[in-house]
Amino acid sequence: MKVKHIIILFLLGYILELLGGYFKIMQLMGAQEVFTVAISLKVVAAVWGIWKMFTLKNSTDILNA
């Protein structure tokens, strides 16, 4: 997995978190599920990002990978 995919997962998590907040404010159903999916995406992206940093031979090339 490339770094751009990890960044996309983070951004998708943040977008879903904003959507869940909107659902919560508007008292719509499904807000908790959207929050759960958003947090899960951000955790997966963080774990993959840390794994990617430790598996690269030259850690300064993280954005070029």
Phi, psi and omega per residue, in radians:
M1 nan 2.319 -3.134
K2 -1.461 2.862 -3.111
V3 -1.123 -0.581 -3.136
K4 -1.132 -0.537 3.078
H5 -1.209 -0.641 3.107
I6 -1.160 -0.726 3.112
I7 -1.124 -0.690 3.101
I8 -1.102 -0.691 3.082
L9 -1.084 -0.744 3.087
F10 -1.058 -0.831 -3.115
L11 -1.110 -0.693 3.104
L12 -1.118 -0.669 3.084
G13 -1.088 -0.759 3.132
Y14 -1.185 -0.664 3.107
I15 -1.129 -0.747 3.103
L16 -1.156 -0.575 3.087
E17 -1.143 -0.719 3.072
L18 -1.109 -0.713 3.107
L19 -1.120 -0.723 3.088
G20 -1.110 -0.668 3.068
G21 -1.115 -0.693 3.077
Y22 -1.107 -0.774 3.104
F23 -1.047 -0.697 -3.116
K24 -1.162 -0.760 3.141
I25 -1.132 -0.713 -3.126
M26 -1.445 -0.002 3.132
Q27 0.988 0.761 3.079
L28 -1.611 2.711 3.138
M29 -1.297 2.593 3.065
G30 1.696 0.041 -3.104
A31 -1.121 -0.744 -3.111
Q32 -1.143 -0.657 3.121
E33 -1.166 -0.691 3.119
V34 -1.145 -0.724 3.066
F35 -1.063 -0.724 -3.133
T36 -1.107 -0.763 3.113
V37 -1.140 -0.707 -3.133
A38 -1.110 -0.802 3.130
I39 -1.127 -0.695 3.122
S40 -1.085 -0.751 3.117
L41 -1.104 -0.721 -3.138
K42 -1.191 -0.638 3.103
V43 -1.171 -0.769 3.115
V44 -1.084 -0.756 3.128
A45 -1.120 -0.681 3.124
A46 -1.143 -0.764 3.132
V47 -1.115 -0.772 3.115
W48 -1.148 -0.621 3.103
G49 -1.145 -0.739 3.100
I50 -1.155 -0.733 3.100
W51 -1.063 -0.722 -3.141
K52 -1.109 -0.705 -3.136
M53 -1.143 -0.677 -3.104
F54 -1.362 -0.379 -3.116
T55 -1.626 -0.193 3.087
L56 -1.297 2.478 3.111
K57 -1.262 -0.681 3.116
N58 -2.075 1.809 -3.016
S59 -1.184 -0.239 3.105
T60 -1.349 -0.203 3.141
D61 -1.699 0.473 -3.074
I62 -1.081 -0.655 -3.115
L63 -1.429 -0.253 3.107
N64 -1.595 -0.127 -3.079
A65 -1.377 nan nan
